Amino acid sequence: MDEKTVSARNISLDLLRIVATAAVVMLHTAKRVWYNVPVSSTDWYISNIYLSAVRWAVPVFVMISGALFLSRDVNIKKLYRNNILRMATAFIFWSFIYALLWHLEGLGTKEAVKLFIQGNFHLWFLPMIMGLYMALPVLKKITENEKLTKYFLLLSFIFAFVVPQIISYVTFFSEEWGSVLSNLYGNFHIDIFLGYPFYFILGYMISCGKISVRRFSSVLMGICGLLITVLLTIVFTSYKDQAADIAFDYMSINVMLMAVCMFTLFAKNGSSVKFSQKGEKAVVAVSKACFGVYLIHEAILIVIKSQLKFDMAGTMPALSIPVVMIIAFAVSLGMSLIAGLIPGAKKYIV
């Protein structure tokens, strides 16, 4: 895909990237209420709905990457020089920024150094996507055979979603029996089928039509996934009388259903949305700035809480969560667009 010309782009994926980025900002905004209010309060239930409704965002990012990268030839040298290097430099730069920010907020020097090494919590995505890029030549070979690809997805679905989810639920109620099942599962040692390659390949298969999901089916999947996420979180939280995020796992069937819904609605039906040439250019510009938004928005949320002394938990979360999310997204987008004008920043930092 030539990102230099609008006509060569899949605008529907650009739209989806923008929506997914907004969803991530919403996720990180709502969780600040979800973790910090009594689980019996109305505020917790409201934040639970917000939080559950956007769990699909990160898997969708991976599906977008899979749809784009697996649909074109792989040049390993360019892959490392362009994509992997960009993720690495962005990780190092923003890990330093967040370590410095938290140090100024009172974090000790030793802990700040640790934070720099491992990255702020939301930066985990960068090493993960780097790993997928490194595996891209192998994943590309798998997708060249449709039957082999579907076999890979089947085993991945079983061993990365179904079995781990069963084990995590059993462990939640009984650590003893959960440990027994976990030990048995661990003995299979089939790591090749685990993790985010499932979403990476699935995004490609849906986008190119090798796996077809009807619009009605995708909407039904999304609704079911959302309801299951909301209700299971309430059940697990009520059982232990403390916030339980077990149903929020990205490698859970309920989250996967929501991700497939959102990806299908945009990737297969988003092209029906028509823009003028200027509109398309604006969508592409915002889409390109979304990586920077992802990297920056947490800093904005930290500043809103620590410097502006604004606590969503005590200020009508039903309203304050979306308002703060919009502010964080808008400020991050502006900063990302401005940073993109700096020579080298767009290529290596945002």
N, C-alpha and C positions, 0 to 999 in steps of 0.2 A: 504494500500500500504506500503510495506516494503522499506523504503528509504535506507536501508543498502545494498541492492543488486540491481545492474543495471538492471538485467533481469526482476525484478518485477516491474520496473517503466515503465510508459508510456513516452518514450523518446520524442514523438511528443509534449507532454505538456511541457516538459523541454525546447524544442526548442522554443515553443510559449512564455514561460515565459521570455526567453532571449530576443526575438524580442520585446515583450511588454515592457520590462525594457528599452531597447534602445529607444523605441518610447517615453516613459515618459521623458527620458533625452532630446530627441529631442524637445518634447513639451515645457519643461521648458527653453530650450535654445532659441527656436524660439519666444517665447512670450516676451522675453526681447527686441526683435526688434519690434514685432507687436504692443506693447503698447507705444513705444517710438519714432516712426517715423511718419511723416505726412501721413494721411490716403490716400492722393492722390499720394503718391510717389510709384515708382516701388518697392522699398525696402519693403513697406508695403504689396503690392500684393504678393511678393515672400514669405515673412514670413507667409502670410495668407494661402498659399498653403501648406507650411511645417506644420503649426499648425493644419490645417484642416485634413491633411492626417494621423495624429497620435492621434486623439481624442478618438479612440477606445481602447487605451491602458489600462486605468483604468477599464472600464467595463470587458475587457478580463481577467484581474487579478482576478476579482470576479468570472467570469465564470470558470476559472481554479480551484479556491478554491471549488466552488460548485461541479465540476466534481470529485474532489478528495474526499471531505468530505462526500458528500451524497451517495457515492458508497460503503461506509464501515460502520460498526457498530459504534454507538456513545456511548462512555463511558464518562459521564459527568464529573466525577472526573478527568480523564486524560485530557479532553478537557480544563478544567480550569487550571490544574497543568502545562500542557505543552503549549498549543496554546495561550490561553488567557493571561496567565502570561507572556509569551514571548512578546506579543504585548504591554502589559502594561509596562514592564521594558524597552523595546526599546523606547517607547514613552517618558517615563520620562527621560531616558538618553539623547536622541537626542534633546528633548525639551530644556534641560539644555545646551547642546552643542551649539545649534543655538541661544539661548538667550544670551549666553556668546559671541558668535561670533558677533552678531549684536550689543551688548553692546560695544565691542572693536571697532566696526565700527562707533560708535558715538550715538547709541540708549540710551536714558535716562534709569536710573535704574528702575523707575516705569514701563515704557513701556517694559523693558526687563523682569521684573517679570511677567507682563501680558502675554508676549510671551511664557515664560516658562510654564505658566499654560495652555494656549490654544494650544501651539505648533506652530512651523513654518508652513506656509501655506500648504506645501506638506505632513505634518504629519497627516492631517485630515484622511487619509486612514486607519490609525491604529485603532482609536476608531470605525470607521465604520466597519472594518472587525471584531473587537472584538464583536460588536453588533450582527453581523451575526453568529459568533461562539456561542454566548449566545443563539441565537434563533435556533441553529442547531437541537436540539432534536425535536422541533416543526416542523421545515421545513422537517426533515427526515420523520416524520409521514405523512405529506402531500404527499410526493413523493412516499409513499408506495401504493398510489391509483392513477393510471395513469389518470383516468377521473377527479379526484379531482385536480390533479396537473395541468392539462391543463385548467381547470376552473379557478384556481388561476392565471395562467399566462395570461389568457384572461382578467380577471378583472384588474390585475396589468397593463397590456398593456393599457387598456382604461383609468384607473384612475391615473397611474403614468407617462404615456407618452402622449397619445392623448389629453386628456382634459387639463393638465397643459401646454402643448405646445401651444394649441389654446389660452389659457388665456394669456400666456406670450407674444404671438404675438399681441393679441388685446391690451394688456396693453402697449406695445411698441409704438403703434400708438395712443392709447387713454386710459389714466390712469383711466378716469371716468368709461368707460364701462368695462375695465379690472377689476376694483375693484368690479363692480356688479357681474361679472362672478366668480371672486375669492371668494366672500362671499357665493354665491350659492354652489360652489364646496366645500368650507370648511364645509358646513352644513352636508355633507355626513358622515364625521368622520369615514372613512374606512382606517385608517392608516396602518392596517395590510397588505394591498395590495400595499403600497407605498414603494419607495426606492429600495435598491439594492437586496432584496430577489429575484426580477425578474431575474436579471442576474445570481445570485447564482444557482437558480433552472434551468434556461434555459441552463446553461453550463452543468449541470448534464444530462438533458434530451437529449441534442444533443450528448454528449459523449457516452451515453449508447444506442443510436439509437432509443429512444422513440419518438424523433422528428427528422425527416429526412430532410436534406437540400442538394439538389444536388449541385455538384461543380459549374456547370454553373450558377445556381440560386444564389449561394452564391457570386460568382464573380460579377454578375449583381447587387446584393444588395450592395456590397461594392462600386462599381463604382457610382451607384445612390446616395448612402449616401455621398460619397466624393464630388460629383458635387453639391449636394444640400447644403452641409455645406459651401463649398467655395462660391457659388453664393449667398446664403442667407446672409452670413456675409458681402459680398460686398454690397448687397442691403440695409441691415440695417445700415451699416456704412455710406453709401452714403446719406441715408435719414437724419441722424443727424449730419453728417460731423464729426464724432468722432468714434473711435474704438468701435464696438458693438459685444459682445461675446455671444449674446443670442442664436445663433445656435450651440454654442459649448457645451451646457449643456449635461452632460452625460445621463440624462434622456430625451433625445430627440430622435425622431424616426430616424433621419438621422444618428446620432452617433450609435444607436443600430444596424442599418443595417450594418455599417462598422464592428462593434464588432462581429456580427454573421458571417460575411464573413471571418474575420481573424480566429476566433475560429474554424469554420467549415473546412477551408482549412488545418489547422494544426491538429486539433483533429481527423478528419476523413481521412485525406490524408497524414498527416505528417509521418505516419508509413512507407510510401513508400520510405522515405529517409533512406538509409542504412549507418551504421557506423561500423568501426572496433571496437573491444572491447575497445581499447585505446581511440578511438574517442568518444564512448558512455560515458566512464568515464570522459572525458574532458567536454562533454556537461552537464553531471550531476553536475560536480564540479562548472561550471560557473552558472548553474541554481540555485544551492544552495546558491551561493554568490549574487544572484540578489536582495535579500531582503536588503542586505547591500548596494548594489549599489543604490537602491531607497533611502535609508536613507542618504547616503553620498553625492550623486552627487550635491545637491543644494549648499553644502559648497564649492565644487570645483568651481562651477559657480560663486559664490560670490567672491571667491579669484581671479579668472581670471579677473573679472570686477574691483574689488577694489584695488587689490595689483599689478596685472600685467598691469592695466590701459588699458585693451583691450576692445574696444567698437565695438561690431558687427554692430551696426546701422550705423557706419561710415566706415565700411570696407567690402564692397561687400558681403552683407548678403547671397546672393545665394551660395557663397563659404564658408564664415566664419561660418554660422550657422552649417552646417554639420561637419566642421573641429572642432569647439569648442565642439560640441556634442560628437564626437569620442574621443577627449581628455578627456572630463569629464567622459565619460563612462569607458574608459580604466584606468584612475587614480582611479576612484571609485572602479572598479573591483579589481584592485591590492590591494587597501587598505582593501577591504572586505575580500579577500582571506587571507591576512596577519592577519587581526583581528580574522578570524575564527580559527587561530592556537592558540590563547590565551585561556587558560582554562576558561570556563564560558561565554566568549564573544559570541561564536557561538550560544549558547543556549538562551542567554538573551538579546543580544545587536544587533547582525547582523544576 
